[in-house]
Amino acid sequence: MTRLPLLHGVGGPYDEAIIFGGIGLLLIALGFLSWKASKSKEERRKKRKARRKR
C-alpha cells in the first residue's frame, strides 16, 4: 500500500494526524459552545418559570 501524503510532505509522516487532530479540535470546540448555549438557555427557562410562580 502506498502512502499518499495529504499536505504534500509538509508535516512529514504526520500529515494525517495534523489534519484529523485539527478536525477533532474543531468538533470539541463546537460541542463546548453548544453545551454552553444550552446551559444558558436552561438558566433563562428556569428564571422565567420562577417569575411565573410568584
C-alpha positions as CSV (number, residue, x, y, z in Angstrom):
1,M,0.0,0.0,0.0
2,T,1.5,3.3,-1.0
3,R,1.3,6.3,1.3
4,L,-0.5,9.4,0.0
5,P,0.7,12.5,1.8
6,L,-2.2,14.9,2.3
7,L,-0.1,18.0,2.8
8,H,2.5,17.1,0.1
9,G,5.1,16.1,2.7
10,V,5.0,19.4,4.7
11,G,4.3,17.7,8.0
12,G,6.3,14.6,7.3
13,P,4.7,11.3,8.2
14,Y,2.2,13.1,10.5
15,D,0.2,14.8,7.8
16,E,-2.9,12.8,8.6
17,A,-2.5,13.3,12.3
18,I,-2.3,17.1,11.9
19,I,-5.5,17.2,9.7
20,F,-7.6,14.8,11.9
21,G,-6.3,16.5,15.1
22,G,-7.5,19.8,13.7
23,I,-10.9,18.4,12.8
24,G,-11.1,16.8,16.3
25,L,-10.3,20.1,18.0
26,L,-12.9,21.9,15.9
27,L,-15.6,19.3,16.9
28,I,-14.6,19.6,20.5
29,A,-14.9,23.4,20.4
30,L,-18.3,23.3,18.6
31,G,-19.5,20.8,21.2
32,F,-18.4,23.0,24.0
33,L,-20.1,26.0,22.6
34,S,-23.3,24.1,22.0
35,W,-23.2,22.8,25.6
36,K,-22.6,26.3,26.9
37,A,-25.5,27.7,24.9
38,S,-27.9,25.0,26.0
39,K,-26.9,25.6,29.7
40,S,-27.6,29.3,29.4
41,K,-30.9,28.6,27.7
42,E,-31.9,26.3,30.6
43,E,-31.0,29.0,33.1
44,R,-33.2,31.5,31.3
45,R,-36.0,29.0,31.2
46,K,-35.7,28.4,35.0
47,K,-35.8,32.2,35.7
48,R,-38.9,32.5,33.6
49,K,-40.7,29.7,35.4
50,A,-39.7,31.2,38.8
51,R,-41.1,34.5,37.8
52,R,-44.4,33.0,36.7
53,K,-44.8,31.1,40.1
54,R,-44.7,34.3,42.2
